[in-house]
Amino acid sequence: MAITNLPALRARMGDRWYYVATLTFDEGIRIIRPINEIQERKEFKTWLQRVIREERKEEIATYLLNQPQRFFNAVVTGLYGGEPEWVPVELGESITAGDVELGDRESTAYGIVKLSGGEQIFAIDGQHRIAGIREAVRQNAELGSEELTVIFVGHQMTDEGRERTRRLFTTLNKFAKPVSKAELIALNDDDAFAVVTRNLIDNYQGLGSGFVPFTPTANIPGDDPTAITTVIGLYDVVRTVTASGSAERKQLESGPINQKTVGEVSKLATDFWDALKRNVEAIGLTMASELEAAVAGQYRTANGGNLLFRTVGLQSFARATRVLLDRGVAVEVAVRRLSRAPLDLARPPWRGVLWNPSTHTMILKYSKLAENLLLHMVGEQLNPARYPLARNYRTVLGEPHARLPRAV
């Protein structure tokens, strides 16, 4: 690596000095190396390197290649071989700054980070971003001139130095909590499902924030008598019903989106809820009611209630609907057929599959079985066709001679 002089800011937190600079993508992928290429000792990569997940690298590359409004937070790097050399550039009186007085901190925070060419630089936080940048530049060389922010910290080749770098790595990953799923749904403008979910909550009668609360999980709070589902629950239904297969879902999640795509997803999601209101009396009555009436609570009781008023039940119904859509059935017809299946959680086949009568709680792990029970009960082929429905049903119930429910 040739000698590189980078304009930078110097700052301190705790007992660490660090340096904030920018690199072009080309410079970044040239000088920031994977840890397993750094030669210190054999164990070095085992205590600091995260396994690079190929799917994450591809997601980042796709984002860079397709999103004009792309942006990253800073990559934190360690310099194997010692502290960066800092060359301060002291500021004095400025024609443009006029009579602004600069203290010691303001006048000495600016300077040059001087890299001699002998350092080996690795990402302490941001290795997937660097891997994604490398792949994006490989596919589109014009991205090489774009810039990212890099924070440099020193890494000493001593036991104490290794301990300091390990502590920095764990601190960054311990305290930098990822954005929750609910927050992403509220904020993400690249995910078509998130955009449509927000539009439904804002504009669709019966799915306003009173009926669809913003909660940290998909579960409906036990003391909420008005909720039909939650923000995450609604998002998962939109995602399930409106896309066919994992490839299409991934593309719609990662973007970039356009109005045509959002319109298509919104139309299908709206058609699904319209069909539910027309074909399931409990849904229709609830969505037409005032919040003060707390109608939803009547269908979510200590004895179970209606399958569609529980997150896992609604999701299983949505999955069965998507199976029929993939077979060419119109959404209205699909919902009408499935709504004929028994939806009382306290009765077979849901008792022991989705509802635990002993604890009066939902069972969350058998949604695939629930999906196929719905298909079976309306006389539809299972998904997949050879799904062992009877065997799985009996195993879950612990009853080797249990009979499958009849088709309606």
KOLMAR-573880 format. One record per residue (C-alpha): x, y, z; residue number from 1. Coordinates in Angstrom, 3 decimals. Layout:
% residues N
<u->X; v->Y; w->Z; num->NUM>
...
END
This chain:
% residues 408
<u->0.000; v->0.000; w->0.000; num->1>
<u->1.438; v->3.376; w->-1.004; num->2>
<u->1.728; v->6.271; w->1.431; num->3>
<u->-1.709; v->7.835; w->1.857; num->4>
<u->-2.542; v->11.178; w->3.464; num->5>
<u->-6.194; v->11.497; w->4.522; num->6>
<u->-7.814; v->14.729; w->5.724; num->7>
<u->-9.404; v->13.840; w->9.062; num->8>
<u->-10.782; v->14.886; w->12.416; num->9>
<u->-9.234; v->13.665; w->15.663; num->10>
<u->-11.384; v->13.019; w->18.729; num->11>
<u->-11.267; v->11.150; w->22.012; num->12>
<u->-13.638; v->8.965; w->24.011; num->13>
<u->-12.469; v->7.317; w->27.217; num->14>
<u->-8.825; v->6.433; w->26.786; num->15>
<u->-9.017; v->6.071; w->23.009; num->16>
<u->-8.021; v->8.560; w->20.365; num->17>
<u->-9.744; v->7.949; w->17.060; num->18>
<u->-9.661; v->9.557; w->13.647; num->19>
<u->-12.576; v->10.233; w->11.297; num->20>
<u->-11.844; v->10.387; w->7.580; num->21>
<u->-13.423; v->9.494; w->4.263; num->22>
<u->-12.274; v->6.987; w->1.669; num->23>
<u->-13.533; v->6.391; w->-1.826; num->24>
<u->-15.007; v->2.953; w->-2.372; num->25>
<u->-11.942; v->2.096; w->-4.466; num->26>
<u->-9.617; v->3.144; w->-1.637; num->27>
<u->-11.713; v->1.331; w->0.944; num->28>
<u->-11.687; v->-2.039; w->-0.779; num->29>
<u->-7.977; v->-1.631; w->-1.540; num->30>
<u->-6.735; v->-0.861; w->1.957; num->31>
<u->-9.357; v->-2.485; w->4.251; num->32>
<u->-8.638; v->-6.181; w->4.185; num->33>
<u->-10.504; v->-9.220; w->5.502; num->34>
<u->-9.157; v->-10.221; w->8.900; num->35>
<u->-8.291; v->-13.713; w->7.714; num->36>
<u->-5.734; v->-12.091; w->5.384; num->37>
<u->-4.015; v->-10.273; w->8.248; num->38>
<u->-0.888; v->-12.150; w->9.281; num->39>
<u->-0.301; v->-11.976; w->13.021; num->40>
<u->-0.917; v->-15.415; w->14.387; num->41>
<u->-3.155; v->-18.279; w->13.433; num->42>
<u->-5.753; v->-17.581; w->16.115; num->43>
<u->-6.197; v->-13.913; w->15.184; num->44>
<u->-9.135; v->-14.434; w->12.886; num->45>
<u->-10.944; v->-16.688; w->15.340; num->46>
<u->-11.497; v->-14.086; w->18.042; num->47>
<u->-12.452; v->-11.066; w->15.992; num->48>
<u->-13.733; v->-12.146; w->12.595; num->49>
<u->-17.426; v->-12.568; w->12.032; num->50>
<u->-18.253; v->-15.115; w->9.387; num->51>
<u->-19.068; v->-13.205; w->6.232; num->52>
<u->-22.579; v->-14.211; w->5.252; num->53>
<u->-22.836; v->-14.337; w->1.466; num->54>
<u->-26.519; v->-13.417; w->1.465; num->55>
<u->-25.787; v->-10.267; w->3.512; num->56>
<u->-22.964; v->-9.292; w->1.166; num->57>
<u->-25.305; v->-9.707; w->-1.817; num->58>
<u->-28.042; v->-7.662; w->-0.124; num->59>
<u->-25.649; v->-4.769; w->0.432; num->60>
<u->-24.317; v->-4.955; w->-3.126; num->61>
<u->-27.861; v->-4.963; w->-4.525; num->62>
<u->-28.727; v->-1.958; w->-2.373; num->63>
<u->-25.715; v->0.002; w->-3.660; num->64>
<u->-26.410; v->-0.936; w->-7.263; num->65>
<u->-30.105; v->-0.073; w->-7.206; num->66>
<u->-30.803; v->2.619; w->-4.600; num->67>
<u->-29.948; v->6.186; w->-5.739; num->68>
<u->-30.458; v->7.473; w->-2.164; num->69>
<u->-27.897; v->5.041; w->-0.721; num->70>
<u->-26.077; v->5.841; w->2.494; num->71>
<u->-24.016; v->3.984; w->5.100; num->72>
<u->-22.964; v->4.782; w->8.631; num->73>
<u->-19.251; v->4.825; w->9.404; num->74>
<u->-17.050; v->1.751; w->9.164; num->75>
<u->-14.831; v->1.311; w->12.235; num->76>
<u->-11.376; v->0.023; w->11.325; num->77>
<u->-8.356; v->-1.142; w->13.247; num->78>
<u->-4.814; v->-0.520; w->12.110; num->79>
<u->-2.749; v->-3.636; w->12.606; num->80>
<u->0.673; v->-2.361; w->13.510; num->81>
<u->-0.003; v->0.588; w->15.801; num->82>
<u->-1.579; v->3.999; w->16.055; num->83>
<u->-2.208; v->6.057; w->12.949; num->84>
<u->0.309; v->8.866; w->12.518; num->85>
<u->-1.461; v->12.135; w->13.191; num->86>
<u->-0.232; v->15.370; w->11.568; num->87>
<u->-2.225; v->18.286; w->13.021; num->88>
<u->-3.165; v->21.239; w->10.860; num->89>
<u->-3.637; v->24.215; w->13.148; num->90>
<u->-6.271; v->26.742; w->12.189; num->91>
<u->-5.742; v->30.435; w->12.628; num->92>
<u->-7.621; v->33.574; w->11.669; num->93>
<u->-9.907; v->33.084; w->8.690; num->94>
<u->-11.174; v->35.661; w->6.239; num->95>
<u->-14.481; v->33.839; w->5.922; num->96>
<u->-14.861; v->33.003; w->9.633; num->97>
<u->-14.419; v->36.648; w->10.596; num->98>
<u->-14.267; v->37.214; w->14.308; num->99>
<u->-15.052; v->33.607; w->15.293; num->100>
<u->-12.793; v->32.635; w->18.172; num->101>
<u->-11.346; v->29.125; w->18.052; num->102>
<u->-10.381; v->27.341; w->21.242; num->103>
<u->-7.686; v->24.698; w->21.533; num->104>
<u->-10.077; v->21.901; w->20.619; num->105>
<u->-11.467; v->23.643; w->17.550; num->106>
<u->-8.078; v->24.731; w->16.268; num->107>
<u->-6.323; v->21.365; w->16.705; num->108>
<u->-9.031; v->18.839; w->15.796; num->109>
<u->-8.198; v->19.008; w->12.099; num->110>
<u->-5.280; v->17.332; w->10.409; num->111>
<u->-3.937; v->14.500; w->8.325; num->112>
<u->-3.977; v->10.788; w->9.082; num->113>
<u->-0.768; v->9.547; w->7.519; num->114>
<u->-0.662; v->5.917; w->6.450; num->115>
<u->2.874; v->4.800; w->5.667; num->116>
<u->1.870; v->1.911; w->3.461; num->117>
<u->3.039; v->-0.745; w->5.869; num->118>
<u->-0.135; v->-0.900; w->7.940; num->119>
<u->-2.723; v->-3.625; w->7.590; num->120>
<u->-6.231; v->-2.295; w->8.093; num->121>
<u->-9.244; v->-4.425; w->8.985; num->122>
<u->-12.906; v->-3.677; w->9.720; num->123>
<u->-13.824; v->-4.005; w->13.389; num->124>
<u->-17.405; v->-3.012; w->12.610; num->125>
<u->-18.532; v->-3.009; w->8.984; num->126>
<u->-16.952; v->-6.050; w->7.359; num->127>
<u->-20.208; v->-6.936; w->5.571; num->128>
<u->-20.443; v->-3.386; w->4.224; num->129>
<u->-16.901; v->-3.595; w->2.862; num->130>
<u->-17.638; v->-6.996; w->1.303; num->131>
<u->-20.828; v->-5.616; w->-0.250; num->132>
<u->-18.983; v->-2.549; w->-1.578; num->133>
<u->-16.325; v->-4.798; w->-3.108; num->134>
<u->-19.014; v->-6.826; w->-4.917; num->135>
<u->-20.930; v->-3.722; w->-6.061; num->136>
<u->-17.778; v->-2.090; w->-7.482; num->137>
<u->-16.943; v->-5.357; w->-9.243; num->138>
<u->-20.300; v->-5.136; w->-11.017; num->139>
<u->-20.245; v->-1.357; w->-11.578; num->140>
<u->-16.810; v->0.290; w->-11.532; num->141>
<u->-18.348; v->3.781; w->-11.534; num->142>
<u->-19.275; v->3.287; w->-7.879; num->143>
<u->-15.570; v->3.295; w->-7.016; num->144>
<u->-15.484; v->7.095; w->-6.780; num->145>
<u->-18.199; v->7.269; w->-4.131; num->146>
<u->-17.138; v->7.877; w->-0.541; num->147>
<u->-17.735; v->6.362; w->2.854; num->148>
<u->-16.844; v->7.533; w->6.337; num->149>
<u->-14.150; v->5.542; w->8.108; num->150>
<u->-13.122; v->5.706; w->11.756; num->151>
<u->-9.532; v->4.612; w->12.455; num->152>
<u->-8.414; v->3.224; w->15.799; num->153>
<u->-5.084; v->1.663; w->16.630; num->154>
<u->-4.451; v->-2.024; w->17.224; num->155>
<u->-1.269; v->-2.998; w->19.039; num->156>
<u->0.363; v->-6.413; w->18.587; num->157>
<u->0.466; v->-7.102; w->22.308; num->158>
<u->-1.791; v->-9.018; w->24.682; num->159>
<u->-3.118; v->-5.712; w->26.023; num->160>
<u->-3.658; v->-4.394; w->22.504; num->161>
<u->-5.564; v->-7.498; w->21.476; num->162>
<u->-7.731; v->-7.236; w->24.565; num->163>
<u->-8.540; v->-3.583; w->23.766; num->164>
<u->-9.557; v->-4.451; w->20.207; num->165>
<u->-11.706; v->-7.370; w->21.348; num->166>
<u->-13.413; v->-5.100; w->23.866; num->167>
<u->-14.089; v->-2.484; w->21.186; num->168>
<u->-15.564; v->-5.133; w->18.884; num->169>
<u->-17.905; v->-6.501; w->21.553; num->170>
<u->-18.875; v->-3.002; w->22.740; num->171>
<u->-19.889; v->-1.935; w->19.247; num->172>
<u->-22.000; v->-5.036; w->18.776; num->173>
<u->-23.446; v->-5.058; w->22.302; num->174>
<u->-24.643; v->-1.486; w->22.508; num->175>
<u->-25.434; v->-0.768; w->18.852; num->176>
<u->-28.813; v->-2.493; w->18.934; num->177>
<u->-30.398; v->-3.217; w->15.554; num->178>
<u->-33.591; v->-1.451; w->14.585; num->179>
<u->-36.576; v->-3.572; w->15.580; num->180>
<u->-38.900; v->-5.117; w->13.010; num->181>
<u->-41.751; v->-2.846; w->14.075; num->182>
<u->-39.539; v->0.248; w->13.704; num->183>
<u->-38.401; v->-0.889; w->10.253; num->184>
<u->-42.025; v->-1.258; w->9.151; num->185>
<u->-42.709; v->2.261; w->10.381; num->186>
<u->-39.646; v->3.790; w->8.702; num->187>
<u->-38.609; v->1.729; w->5.665; num->188>
<u->-39.363; v->3.342; w->2.299; num->189>
<u->-37.578; v->0.654; w->0.257; num->190>
<u->-39.757; v->-2.230; w->1.449; num->191>
<u->-42.999; v->-2.319; w->-0.567; num->192>
<u->-44.710; v->-4.408; w->2.125; num->193>
<u->-43.856; v->-1.813; w->4.790; num->194>
<u->-45.127; v->1.043; w->2.629; num->195>
<u->-48.404; v->-0.776; w->1.960; num->196>
<u->-48.787; v->-1.711; w->5.643; num->197>
<u->-48.500; v->1.957; w->6.628; num->198>
<u->-50.963; v->2.962; w->3.910; num->199>
<u->-53.498; v->0.420; w->5.138; num->200>
<u->-53.205; v->1.697; w->8.714; num->201>
<u->-53.581; v->5.292; w->7.537; num->202>
<u->-56.356; v->4.830; w->4.985; num->203>
<u->-58.225; v->1.516; w->5.253; num->204>
<u->-61.345; v->1.511; w->7.420; num->205>
<u->-60.994; v->-0.978; w->10.246; num->206>
<u->-57.191; v->-1.150; w->10.126; num->207>
<u->-56.423; v->2.164; w->11.804; num->208>
<u->-53.940; v->2.399; w->14.654; num->209>
<u->-56.651; v->1.622; w->17.207; num->210>
<u->-57.352; v->-1.705; w->15.542; num->211>
<u->-53.686; v->-2.342; w->14.651; num->212>
<u->-51.486; v->-1.236; w->17.578; num->213>
<u->-47.773; v->-0.552; w->17.289; num->214>
<u->-46.241; v->-3.214; w->19.533; num->215>
<u->-42.673; v->-4.571; w->19.738; num->216>
<u->-43.784; v->-8.092; w->18.756; num->217>
<u->-46.403; v->-9.641; w->16.498; num->218>
<u->-48.479; v->-10.766; w->19.482; num->219>
<u->-51.658; v->-8.909; w->20.367; num->220>
<u->-51.493; v->-7.596; w->23.953; num->221>
<u->-53.714; v->-9.700; w->26.170; num->222>
<u->-55.470; v->-6.663; w->27.618; num->223>
<u->-56.257; v->-5.020; w->24.265; num->224>
<u->-59.968; v->-5.496; w->23.457; num->225>
<u->-59.912; v->-3.495; w->20.200; num->226>
<u->-56.978; v->-4.934; w->18.224; num->227>
<u->-57.587; v->-7.124; w->15.180; num->228>
<u->-53.861; v->-7.647; w->14.738; num->229>
<u->-50.612; v->-5.715; w->15.299; num->230>
<u->-48.351; v->-3.728; w->12.979; num->231>
<u->-45.997; v->-6.704; w->12.607; num->232>
<u->-48.947; v->-9.079; w->12.219; num->233>
<u->-50.454; v->-6.925; w->9.473; num->234>
<u->-47.087; v->-6.609; w->7.717; num->235>
<u->-46.635; v->-10.393; w->7.749; num->236>
<u->-50.108; v->-10.886; w->6.259; num->237>
<u->-49.411; v->-8.323; w->3.514; num->238>
<u->-46.066; v->-9.969; w->2.794; num->239>
<u->-47.608; v->-13.456; w->2.660; num->240>
<u->-50.682; v->-12.696; w->0.552; num->241>
<u->-49.219; v->-10.312; w->-2.004; num->242>
<u->-46.037; v->-12.086; w->-3.152; num->243>
<u->-45.437; v->-15.480; w->-4.699; num->244>
<u->-42.257; v->-17.194; w->-3.561; num->245>
<u->-39.159; v->-16.119; w->-1.667; num->246>
<u->-37.423; v->-14.489; w->-4.645; num->247>
<u->-40.293; v->-12.085; w->-5.275; num->248>
<u->-40.633; v->-11.326; w->-1.566; num->249>
<u->-36.932; v->-10.566; w->-1.250; num->250>
<u->-37.038; v->-8.179; w->-4.196; num->251>
<u->-40.092; v->-6.367; w->-2.820; num->252>
<u->-38.456; v->-6.104; w->0.602; num->253>
<u->-35.119; v->-4.745; w->-0.582; num->254>
<u->-36.364; v->-2.351; w->-3.295; num->255>
<u->-36.000; v->0.050; w->-4.850; num->256>
<u->-39.761; v->0.363; w->-5.160; num->257>
<u->-41.890; v->2.220; w->-7.652; num->258>
<u->-45.493; v->3.378; w->-7.598; num->259>
<u->-46.610; v->0.610; w->-9.937; num->260>
<u->-45.208; v->-2.038; w->-7.607; num->261>
<u->-46.707; v->-0.408; w->-4.518; num->262>
<u->-50.032; v->-0.113; w->-6.325; num->263>
<u->-50.077; v->-3.808; w->-7.206; num->264>
<u->-49.206; v->-4.905; w->-3.674; num->265>
<u->-51.749; v->-2.486; w->-2.214; num->266>
<u->-54.515; v->-3.680; w->-4.550; num->267>
<u->-54.038; v->-7.331; w->-3.606; num->268>
<u->-53.772; v->-6.556; w->0.121; num->269>
<u->-56.935; v->-4.441; w->-0.031; num->270>
<u->-58.772; v->-7.133; w->-1.986; num->271>
<u->-57.818; v->-9.661; w->0.714; num->272>
<u->-59.212; v->-7.538; w->3.532; num->273>
<u->-62.303; v->-6.640; w->1.488; num->274>
<u->-62.931; v->-10.350; w->0.984; num->275>
<u->-62.445; v->-11.067; w->4.692; num->276>
<u->-64.998; v->-8.398; w->5.618; num->277>
<u->-67.542; v->-9.808; w->3.165; num->278>
<u->-67.074; v->-13.482; w->4.034; num->279>
<u->-66.237; v->-13.547; w->7.749; num->280>
<u->-68.993; v->-11.936; w->9.804; num->281>
<u->-66.777; v->-11.376; w->12.853; num->282>
<u->-64.221; v->-9.468; w->10.769; num->283>
<u->-66.888; v->-7.399; w->9.037; num->284>
<u->-68.607; v->-6.434; w->12.285; num->285>
<u->-65.334; v->-5.554; w->13.990; num->286>
<u->-63.951; v->-3.424; w->11.174; num->287>
<u->-67.227; v->-1.532; w->10.840; num->288>
<u->-67.436; v->-0.843; w->14.587; num->289>
<u->-66.306; v->2.065; w->16.703; num->290>
<u->-63.229; v->1.518; w->18.842; num->291>
<u->-65.212; v->2.194; w->21.998; num->292>
<u->-67.339; v->-0.868; w->21.288; num->293>
<u->-64.285; v->-3.110; w->21.697; num->294>
<u->-65.854; v->-5.683; w->19.385; num->295>
<u->-62.575; v->-7.504; w->18.668; num->296>
<u->-62.323; v->-8.590; w->22.295; num->297>
<u->-65.528; v->-10.571; w->21.926; num->298>
<u->-63.786; v->-12.834; w->19.416; num->299>
<u->-60.596; v->-13.272; w->21.464; num->300>
<u->-61.626; v->-14.912; w->24.705; num->301>
<u->-60.225; v->-17.029; w->27.514; num->302>
<u->-61.568; v->-20.059; w->25.661; num->303>
<u->-59.756; v->-19.145; w->22.445; num->304>
<u->-62.265; v->-17.354; w->20.276; num->305>
<u->-61.980; v->-16.853; w->16.528; num->306>
<u->-58.822; v->-18.075; w->14.774; num->307>
<u->-58.576; v->-14.871; w->12.706; num->308>
<u->-58.278; v->-12.691; w->15.799; num->309>
<u->-55.012; v->-14.351; w->16.798; num->310>
<u->-51.779; v->-13.479; w->14.993; num->311>
<u->-50.701; v->-17.047; w->14.203; num->312>
<u->-54.226; v->-17.974; w->13.109; num->313>
<u->-54.541; v->-15.016; w->10.754; num->314>
<u->-51.101; v->-15.759; w->9.326; num->315>
<u->-52.029; v->-19.425; w->8.712; num->316>
<u->-55.187; v->-18.285; w->6.929; num->317>
<u->-53.120; v->-15.849; w->4.826; num->318>
<u->-50.676; v->-18.629; w->3.882; num->319>
<u->-53.512; v->-20.887; w->2.758; num->320>
<u->-54.937; v->-17.990; w->0.744; num->321>
<u->-51.591; v->-17.494; w->-0.996; num->322>
<u->-51.480; v->-21.189; w->-1.932; num->323>
<u->-54.844; v->-20.833; w->-3.688; num->324>
<u->-53.768; v->-17.612; w->-5.394; num->325>
<u->-50.720; v->-19.411; w->-6.766; num->326>
<u->-53.098; v->-22.005; w->-8.210; num->327>
<u->-54.976; v->-19.334; w->-10.134; num->328>
<u->-57.894; v->-18.845; w->-7.733; num->329>
<u->-59.159; v->-15.273; w->-7.374; num->330>
<u->-58.666; v->-13.721; w->-3.931; num->331>
<u->-62.420; v->-13.351; w->-3.335; num->332>
<u->-63.014; v->-17.009; w->-4.143; num->333>
<u->-60.008; v->-18.169; w->-2.101; num->334>
<u->-61.132; v->-16.293; w->1.027; num->335>
<u->-64.742; v->-17.411; w->0.579; num->336>
<u->-63.703; v->-21.080; w->0.424; num->337>
<u->-61.343; v->-20.900; w->3.374; num->338>
<u->-63.818; v->-18.963; w->5.511; num->339>
<u->-66.134; v->-22.019; w->5.429; num->340>
<u->-63.660; v->-23.955; w->7.578; num->341>
<u->-64.406; v->-23.978; w->11.329; num->342>
<u->-62.632; v->-21.026; w->12.976; num->343>
<u->-63.429; v->-21.689; w->16.646; num->344>
<u->-60.099; v->-22.271; w->18.384; num->345>
<u->-61.645; v->-24.274; w->21.212; num->346>
<u->-62.877; v->-26.981; w->18.849; num->347>
<u->-61.120; v->-29.525; w->16.622; num->348>
<u->-58.898; v->-29.327; w->14.721; num->349>
<u->-57.407; v->-26.256; w->16.411; num->350>
<u->-57.421; v->-27.480; w->20.010; num->351>
<u->-53.901; v->-28.778; w->20.563; num->352>
<u->-52.643; v->-27.375; w->17.252; num->353>
<u->-53.108; v->-23.610; w->17.664; num->354>
<u->-54.853; v->-23.461; w->21.039; num->355>
<u->-53.693; v->-24.905; w->24.356; num->356>
<u->-56.837; v->-25.379; w->26.483; num->357>
<u->-54.803; v->-26.096; w->29.626; num->358>
<u->-52.863; v->-22.824; w->29.632; num->359>
<u->-55.405; v->-20.796; w->27.616; num->360>
<u->-52.620; v->-19.649; w->25.303; num->361>
<u->-51.831; v->-19.860; w->21.624; num->362>
<u->-49.439; v->-22.447; w->20.209; num->363>
<u->-47.143; v->-20.733; w->17.726; num->364>
<u->-45.038; v->-23.476; w->16.151; num->365>
<u->-47.519; v->-25.360; w->13.978; num->366>
<u->-48.518; v->-22.766; w->11.396; num->367>
<u->-47.594; v->-25.072; w->8.481; num->368>
<u->-49.859; v->-27.764; w->9.904; num->369>
<u->-52.614; v->-25.168; w->10.395; num->370>
<u->-52.248; v->-24.004; w->6.791; num->371>
<u->-52.705; v->-27.548; w->5.509; num->372>
<u->-55.618; v->-28.257; w->7.837; num->373>
<u->-57.386; v->-25.265; w->6.311; num->374>
<u->-56.656; v->-26.502; w->2.785; num->375>
<u->-57.821; v->-30.028; w->3.683; num->376>
<u->-61.060; v->-28.834; w->5.238; num->377>
<u->-62.087; v->-26.940; w->2.093; num->378>
<u->-61.203; v->-29.848; w->-0.198; num->379>
<u->-57.995; v->-28.364; w->-1.620; num->380>
<u->-54.746; v->-30.158; w->-2.400; num->381>
<u->-52.178; v->-29.882; w->0.356; num->382>
<u->-49.018; v->-27.778; w->0.209; num->383>
<u->-46.835; v->-29.540; w->-0.760; num->384>
<u->-49.036; v->-32.202; w->-2.297; num->385>
<u->-47.341; v->-34.978; w->-0.277; num->386>
<u->-47.502; v->-33.164; w->3.042; num->387>
<u->-48.088; v->-35.906; w->5.699; num->388>
<u->-51.126; v->-34.217; w->7.221; num->389>
<u->-52.615; v->-37.138; w->9.151; num->390>
<u->-49.274; v->-38.201; w->10.609; num->391>
<u->-48.307; v->-34.674; w->11.657; num->392>
<u->-51.757; v->-33.976; w->13.105; num->393>
<u->-51.671; v->-37.125; w->15.236; num->394>
<u->-48.095; v->-36.472; w->16.360; num->395>
<u->-48.887; v->-32.940; w->17.492; num->396>
<u->-51.994; v->-34.073; w->19.377; num->397>
<u->-50.225; v->-37.107; w->20.812; num->398>
<u->-53.172; v->-39.230; w->19.684; num->399>
<u->-52.109; v->-41.989; w->17.248; num->400>
<u->-55.680; v->-42.664; w->16.134; num->401>
<u->-56.975; v->-39.096; w->15.836; num->402>
<u->-59.137; v->-38.536; w->12.787; num->403>
<u->-58.676; v->-35.613; w->10.469; num->404>
<u->-61.624; v->-33.208; w->10.323; num->405>
<u->-64.005; v->-33.686; w->7.445; num->406>
<u->-63.983; v->-31.357; w->4.489; num->407>
<u->-66.822; v->-28.826; w->4.606; num->408>
END
